[in-house]
Amino acid sequence: MALHWFPGHMHKALKEIKESLSQVDILIEVLDARIPYSSENPEIAKIRGDKPCLKILNKYDLADPELTARWQAHLESERGVKTITTTTDNPANTKQIMTLIRSICAHKDVTGKQINAMITGIPNVGKSTLINILAERTIAKTGNEPAVTKTQQRINLGSGIVLHDTPGVLWPKVENPHSIYRLASSGAVKNTAMEYDDVGFFAADYLIKAYPEQMKERFKLEDIPETELEFLEAAAKKRGALMSGGRVNLHKICEVLLNELQSGKLGQITLETPEMVEQEKIEMAAAAAKKLEDKKKRKEKFKQGSLTPDKRDRKEKRTEKREEQSQRMKQQRKR
């Protein structure tokens, strides 16, 4: 399934980020603690180089604490990366970001020079709320709808730190198909950008396997069904998501499931693990290699098919002759 949401201002924002990154001392990337990998912008990773990076795992209160700790260790294994967990309802904890910035950029802090930090993040990850907490005043617009911030702006946070705010951006092509569903499941993209049913089935399949007890308790089920369809049908009957004649309204129960997932009513849930993502990367690399090989075979088959039998024979003889000449030259060099 493709993600049909990449507004024009996002193209502009990515361009501005690339142009401004060389002028800042540290990059701050706000991630959704429920999807640390899927909420990372691969375009930023490509251009960051060795620049220090502070990854903020926001919405920590909605994520699985054990998995968040594993994600922090995984992310910090990368050179120059530090992490911190935050929630938008805990300003005191968010203030620690300032201390971390000064610590990471200690070489500038001790000389009294201004520290320039750039903050990025996908839409609806809570970046604007974090900025308002750090600045101790309302500067960045906030909202439940993704992509509120439209233009880049500079904010003086005091203590010698200037923050370069950027619009929340996605990227033109999400390589990992699972990440598309996770972005939608977490609410990172507008609900109108994808089909509730598709995303709901994906979320249901993951949740009944990763968090069966929480799903059983939340939807008051005696047992967790083996398939996502059976789970959604059972949940719909418990919640009264029915149509005329008592038929199950799958669209409605998918909507309920996603709304409760995004609001935290299902409990503390993380939609991906480091091990899961690494396996997906291996599968993606294998699929890309197979696709490239298939393309080469089709191209060769097309070339072969465009030749007459006589021309094909002559081509094969020329190839054989070149191989014979190559072998003779190798033997001569050995002598």
Secondary structure, DSSP 8 states (H G I E B T S, - for coil): -------HHHHHHHHHHHHHGGG-SEEEEEEETT-TTTTS-HHHHHHHTT--EEEEEE-GGGS-HHHHHHHHHHHHTSTTEEEEE--TT-HHHHTHHHHHHHHHTHHHHTTT--EEEEEEE-TTSSHHHHHHHHHTS--S---SSS----S-EEEEEETTEEEEE------S--S-HHHHHHHHHHT-S-GGGS-HHHHHHHHHHHHHHH-HHHHHHHTT-SS--SSHHHHHHHHHHHHT-B-GGG-B-HHHHHHHHHHHHHHTTT-S--S--HHHHHHHHHHHHHHHHHHHHHHHHHHHHHHHHTS-HHHHHHHHHHHHHHHHHHHHHHHHHH-
